[in-house]
Each structure stands twice: as structure tokens, then as C-alpha cells.
Amino acid sequence: MVARIEIELREPQKRGKFDDVIIHLYKEDEHYSTNINFDFNPLYSLARDKESIAFDFLFFAVLIYNIDRFVNRHIFSLEGWTREIVITNMPVLHVDKFQRVKAKMDNAINFLTGDVWNINYCQSEGILYQAKENIMNWGDISVFEKVCLFSGGLDSLIGAIDELETISQQKKLFLISHKDLGKEGIDQNNIMTIFSRQHLYENKYSQIQTSVGIGKKDMGERIARESTFRSRSLLFIGMGIYVAYKLGRDIPLVIPENGTIALNIPLMPSRRSACSTRTTHPTFMSRLQDILFELDITNLMYNPYELKTKGEMVAESRNPNILRQLINTSCSCAKRSHTHYWDTRGRNIKHCGMCLPCIYRRVSLYLNGLDDANQYGTDVFNGQRFNIENLNLKSPRDFRTLLEFIRRRPSIESIEKELLINGMCEVSRIHEYALVVDRTLDQIIAWVNASGNDDIKRKAGIR
């Protein structure tokens, strides 16, 4: 079942935003439309650019993200997952360059979202955007040495601290933040507020925070939104590259994420194509970097933690005192709004405790003497509403599957094979990546052995 997409650019009605870009979705004889909501002003205030190839890539990423959110998998797939999405007129200024990378770009996004994309480019006459009358003056931008993505999660917090601890004298770090549902913005703001009040890394960083989301108003019949957010990483990278490109063609983009999540090895064969994210998967990063080079964007992207577990990231922090102070301000949860089975609620409880990111977070903190079950809506070891035996409940699925995975305890060779099946193209480094997964399993086992009851240990194969 093909989802056909057409893009319409209208005259903007508001300054500072792209909210008059219309996405038309066609399904056989049905037609749905919505707009995008992109607060471009914070980025534009720095770059003052809507003509470069980096702007083209940013606007492309914004559209892909919104289209991904608009095309619901349950409606537009035969098996509940893989969609076929045809974009008939993706507007770009540098159309020749994008047409040359069409096949590579399609394949990269296929890998990222688990779908089949067919993106056809057309010549844009210029993106319609009216800047606000009074926009910020950033002054001397030559002081910035790197750009770093900052989501408000634990990995990005560690990444920001480590980069700020090692930045050159007289140089600064540029943090790029994206908020969609709003809660990420609160996390980011809380961390930045503590930085400011305590004069941490004063005059060593600047931040841009902006939002991109699908429009709230449908222009006609409403259609359910997609909820997986698989392409959010492309959007985030697009923002980072746009800023890095403006600061200098040699300014790198740092994308901090632990190797366990980056590799995201499926815990069971049935989840191979449906793993939650491939944000910084080495294959996606490599493919996208090659595409950027072909587009004449020479800024390097890299993940300094691709061979580290989350626990190792915490242990090796360049400033453990600041990190410990801010850990509970960060949020790693993938399902923080799913509160139905929580035993503990409150304004300070923002982790479900049941999803894989929450579990990996707890493991990493346990290894460093910082695990606190009271920070989670559900303690998977002692939850009152959390019933691991009930196979009909979705809430215990991640933990149950993880216990089954460590009970099977695959060998290094088996992990290498699974990584290859799951799309790993960096064959020369496959053993290094497999060792990351193996160490992660050791760390999870240590946590379960220390905190789990006899029944949970039995399910994990721990004697």
C-alpha cells in the first residue's frame, strides 16, 4: 500500500516559523493534509542562511521527519511495520546534487526507519520564510570549536560535560537542542539553569533550542499519527550540520550516544527490523557521512562513545562531581508518558523504569553506585502493578525479553553474526562492536544478580 506525498509551499503568515509548508498524503482515493511546525528563528538568527546546501539538507530533514510522523504504519503497511513512501516533489535549491545522491539517500533513510522510501527531487524557487524583525546577534562565531547535540538525556549530558572539560582555551562549544513533545525542552532547560546558576563552564558554551513537529491541525479528515519517531535522528543531525556548516567547514558535529544503544542489537529475531532506533548506528552514520561529502558538506560527524557501554560512559566522565549533581535532572526514558502501570508518581518522577533505555540507565548507575529505584515509576524488581508473568501486558515485555536474551547468553561469534544480520557494514570493526554488547550483558547480569529475586534470576539463567 503506497503512501504518496506531495509538498506544497505557501506564503508564510507568521514571521520566524515555517508553518505554511503543507504535506499532502494520498492513499488510493483518499487525501489527507497537514502543515509542519518548525521554529526556524533560533537557527536562522545564527546562520542567516536559507540558500546553502546545508540549509537544503536541514529543510529536507525537517520534511522527512514530518512525513515519517504523518504516515501511520498501521494504516500504510501490510504487516504493521514497513511502509512504502513515495515523495513526488521534494523541494531543494541544489537539485542536481540531491539527484546524484538519490539512491544513497533512499537507502540510508530506509535503514533508519525500516521502510521503503522513493524520494524525487524538484527545483525549489526559494523557501518562503520571513525572519523576525529583531533577531539575536551572535557576535564573533569564530570562537566555536565544535557543535554537540544535546537532548537532555544522560548520554548527551555526559557528552556535553566531557566536551566542555576538553575544549581548547579561548574556545567554546555549541549545543544544539530539539524539543518535540515539550518534556525534552524542560529537561534541557533544567540542566542549563543549573549550569547558569552555579556558573558551570561559564563563557564556554552557547545553546540553540528549537522545535519541529507535525502540525496540530489537519486540513480535512483527520488521520492517526505515527508514534515511533524513527527519523528524529536525521532531523537532529540536520540541525547540527546546519550550525556546524555556518561556523566553519571543518567544525565537527559530536553525537554522543553509548555503543549499546547505537548498535541496538535485537534481543530476539522477531525484532530485527523493528528495533527502536538506529540514531547513531555505525552503518547509518557511515552512509550519511558519505552522502554529506557528496553534497559538498565536509563537516565530520562522530560518536566518541560508540565503543563504550553506558556504564563506562558514567565511570569515565571527565567531571564526575558535576555529573553526579545533574544525573537526576537528565531523562533517558522512551515512554515517560506511559504512566498507567507506575507505582510511583510525582513531578520528579520522569522515568517509567520498564523500557530498555530506563533499564540500561539503571544498570549504568548501579555499576557506579548510583542506582536509585525511587527515581522510576516502576521498579522492575519490586513493581506492584508490573507483572512479568502476564504475557498479555506490554509493559513488562522489554524486561522479560532482556532476561531471555541474557539467559541465552550468546557467544562473541553469535553476536557478530547478529550484528551483520542487523545491517552492520563496518565489517573490519565487527569484533570491537561485539565486545561492547558482550560487556553490556556482563553488566546487566551483575545488576540482576545484585537486585533481582530468585525467580527473576532464574529467568535470566543466573544460578
N, C-alpha and C positions, 0 to 999 in steps of 0.2 A: 504494500500500500504506500504509494509515493506521496510525500508532503511537498507540494510545490510552493515556493516562496518568491514573492516579488517585493522589491523595496521601492518605496515612494518617498521622495524628499519634498517637503512643503516649506513655504516661507515660515520662518520662526515667529512665534507670537511672544516669546519671553526672551529677555537678554540673559546670557550666561548658561543656557541649557540647550541641549538637543532634545526637545520633546515634540518635535514636529516631523520626525522620521517615522514613517508608517511601515509596518510589516504586514503584508497580505499573505494569508495562508489558504491554499486551495486543496481541498480533498474531494476528488471527483467533482460532483456538482455543488459542493458546499464551499462557503467562503467565510473566513474569519479575518479580522484585522485588529491590530493594536498598535500603540506607539511605544517608543523607548523613552526612558527617563535617565538622562545622562547629565550629571552636573559637571560640565567641562570646565567651568570657570577657574577652579583651583589649578588645574593643569595648564590652561591657556595663560594664566597670569604669569607663569614662569617662562613658558616656551614662546608665546605669542606666534604660534605656528599652526597653520591649517593648510599647508601646501606641500610639506616634505613627505618623503617616503615613510618616515616614522609616524607621521600623522595618519597616512593611509593605513598603516598596519594597526595603529590604535583603533581607528574607526572600524576597520574590518573586524577586529577582535570584539569590539562592542556589539556589532551586529550579530556575529556568530553566537555570542553569549545569549543575547536576547532571543534569537531564533531557537537556540537549544532549549531555552526556558518555555518557549511558546508551543513547541511541538511535543505534545504529550505521548510518552512511549506506549501507554496502554491503549491509546486510540490509533496511533500511527505505526504499530508494529504487529507482525503476525504472531510472534512468540512472546510478546510482552517486553521485549528489550530493544532489538535492533531496528532502527528506523532508516528509511531511505529518504533523504532530504535533498531536493534539487533547488538551488537558488538560481533563478534565471537572470538576475541583473544585479550583481554585487557592485556598487559604485565605488570606483577608485580613480584617483588622479593619474597614477602611474600605471596605466592599464597594461602596457607592454611587459613591464617587469612582473606583474602578477600573473599574466597569462603564461609566462615562461615557467613559473613555479606551480602551475595549477595542479598537476598530478602529485607533486610532493606535498603541497598544502592539503589537498584532499586526503592523502594517506595519513598525514600527521594528525589531522582532526579526527579521522576515522579511528585511529589508535587511541586518541584521548577520550572520545565519548562512546566508543563501541558501536558506531553507526556507519552508514554508507553515505558520504557527502559527495555532491556533484556541484561545485561552485563555479558559476560562469560570471566572468567579469565584464563590466561595461565602463565606458569612459564617463567619468563624472565631470560636470561643468564647474564644479566647485561646491564644497559642502556649505550649506546655508547655516551660518552661525553669526550671531550678534553678541559681541563681548559686552560685559557690563561697563558702565561709563567710568566707574572708579575701581580699578583693579590694582592689586598689590604690586609694588616694585621690589623685586628680589635683590637688587643691587649687584654686587660682584659675584657672579656664579662660578668664577674660576677657582674658588676655594673648595669646591666639592670634589672629593676623590673617588667616591663610589656611590652607587644607588643600591638600596636594600629594601626588599619587600617586607612590610611589617603589618601582620594581620591581627595582632593581639593574642595569638596563640603562644604556647610555651616555646616552641621551636623558634619562632620569629623573635621572641623576647631574648632568647639566648643569642641568636644571630646578631641582633642589634647591639647587645652588650659586648659581645666578642669583637665586632667591627669597631665599636667606639673605643674599646680598650687598645686597639692596634692601629687606629687611623694615624696617619702622619701628622707631625706637629704643623700647626697653622692650616690644617686641612679639616674638612667637615664631611659628614655622612648625610646623604639624603634618604629619608624614609618615605616610602610610598605605601599608603593605606587605602583599602577599598572597603566600603560597607554596603551591604545589600539589605539585609533584614533589619538593620539598626542595632542589634545587640553587639555585633562586632565593633561598631563605632564606639559603643560605651566602653568595651574592654580597652580599645586603643586609647581613648581619652583618659581613662583612669590611670593607665601606665604613664602617659605623657604628663598628666597632672603631678604625679609623684616625682617624675624627673624634674619638673619645673620647681615644685615647692622645695625640694631638697637640693636644688642646684646640681643635679647629677649631669655630668657631661655638658656643662654649660658652654654655649657657643661652639659645640662640637657637632651639632646636627640641626637639620630642619626637617619638617614633615609636610607632606601634602596628603590630605584625606579627602576622598571624593566618593561619590556613589553612582552606581549604574544598576538599573533594574528595569524589568519589563513594566510597561505602563499598567496602571491600575484600571483604566477604562477600556473596555472592548468597544469597538465601533460596529455594533451589530450583535449577533448571537454570541454569548459567552462560551468559552471552551476552557476546560480544566488545564492548569499549568503543569509543566514538568517539574519534578521536585528533586532531581538528582544533582544539579549544579556541576555536572562533569566538566563543562568548558570554562568554569570560573578561572582556572589557572591561566588559560590563554588570555583572558581579559586582564588579569593581574600583571602578567608579563608584558602585555601591550602597553599598559600604563608605565611600567618601569622602563621599558625600552624607549618610550616617547621622551621621558625625562632624561635618561642617560644620553640619548642622541643629541639632545639640546645642550647638555653640559659638555659634551665632547665625544668624538667618535671612538676614543679609546677608554671611555668611562665604563667600567664593568657593572653588571647587574647581579647582585647577590640574592640568591633564592634559598633561604635556609629551611631545610627540612631533613628530619632524621632518615637514615637509609632504610629503615624498616618500612616506614610509610611510603617512601619514594619507590621502593621495589614492589611493595604491596603484593606479596606472593599470595595467591589464592589459597585459602585454608582448606578448600575441598574442590574437586574437579568441576562441580556444577557452577562454581562462582568464578571461573576463569575469565569469562567475558563481562562479568558484572562487578568486578572489584570496584570499591567506592571511588577511588581517584587514581589518576596517573599524572598528577600535577608535575612532579619532578622525576618521573620515571626516566632512567638514563636514555631509553630509546626515544621518548618524546623530546627530551631536551636536545639530544643529538640531531634529530630530524629538524626541529625548529631552528636550531642554530645554523644549520646548513641553509635553510630557507632564507633566514635573515641575511646571511652573507650574499646569497644570490640576489637579494633585493638591494644590495649595497648598504646594508646596515651592519657595521663592523663591530658594534659593541658586543663584548663577550658576556654570556650568562654562565653562572656556575653555582653549584650547591656545595659548600665546603664540608657538609656533613653526610655526603652520600655513602660513606663507608663507616658511619657511626650509628650506633643504636641511640635511642632517646636517652637511656640511662647514661651512656657515655657522654652525650652532649651535656647533661646536667653536671656530671662529675668533672668534666674538663672545662667548665666555664672559666672565662678569663677574670671574672669578678664574682666569686660565689656568694659574697656577702650581699651585694646588690641583687643578685638573682634570687636568693632565699627571701629577701624582703618583698619581692614582686611576684613570686610564683603564684600566689593565690589571686592575684589581680588578673593573671592571664587565663585564657579559656581554650581548652583543646577539644571540647565536646562537639560531636557531629549531629547530636539530636537533643539539644538543650531545651527545645520546646516540647518534647515528648514527656510530659510530667505525670502521666496517668498512673504509672507504677512506682512513682517515687515514694519513699517512706519519709524523707526529709525535704521540707520546702522552706524557702525563705529568700530574702533578697540577695543574700550572699551565696546561695546555692545555685550554681550555673552549670554543673556537670551532671549528666544523667548517671554516670558510673557504669553503664551497661554496654555502650558502643565500643568498638575497637580502639578509637583514639583515646577514650577515657581509660580503658584497661592498660594501654601502653603507657599512658601518663602515670597511672598508679604504680606500674612496675618500675618506671624510671625513677620515681620519687622514693619508692621503697628501697631501691638499691643505694640511695643516698641518705637514708634515714629520715625521709620527709613525707612518707605516705600517711595521709590523714583521711580515714574513711568518712569523717564528718563533713568533708567538703563535697560530697556526692549525694545526689538524690537517692541513689540506691547503692548499698554495699553488696556487691555480688556474693560475698561470703556469708552475709547475715541478713539479707533482704527479707522483709516480711511479705511484701507483695510480689517479690521476684521469685518465681517458681521454675527452677531449671528443669524440673521433671515434666512440666506441661509442654508438650511438643506443639501445641496449638498456639502458644503465645510467641509473638515475635520478639518481645523484649529480651528473653534470655538467649536468643539464637546466636549472637556473636560470641558470648562467653562459652556456650555449650560447644560451638564449632571449634573454638580455640582449644578447649580441653581435649577434644577429639584429635586435633592436629598434633598437640604435644604428646598425646598418648601414642600416636603412630610414630612419632619422633623420626622423621625422615633423615637419611644419611646426607652427607655433603653432596654426594653424587646425585641423589634423588632431588635435592634442592636445585642443583644446577640444571637438571633436566626440566624441572617445573618452571624455572625462570626462562628457559629457552622456549618452552611451550607458551608461556605468557607474553612472549614478544620481545625478549631481551636480544638486542642486536650487538651489544658490546661483548662479543664472544671472548676477546682477549682478557677481559676482566671478570669473567663469569665466576671464577673461583673466589675472588675477593668479595663479590656480591653475595655468594652463597655463605661465606663466613659471617657476614652481617646477620643473615637470617638465623644461622646456627647459634650465634651468640645471643640473639634475641630470645630464642627458645630456652637457652640456659637461664636467662634472666627471668623469664616468665615462670619457669619451673621453680626457681628459688622463691619467688613471691608466693606462688600457690602452696608450696611446701611450708612456708612460714605462716601463712594466714588462713589456709583452707582447712575445712574439717575432713574427717576420714573419707566421707562419701565423695567430696569434690576431688580429693587426692586420688581416689580410686578411679574416678572418671578420667583423670589426667594420666593415669598409669604410673603414679608415684607410689612406691611401696614404703 
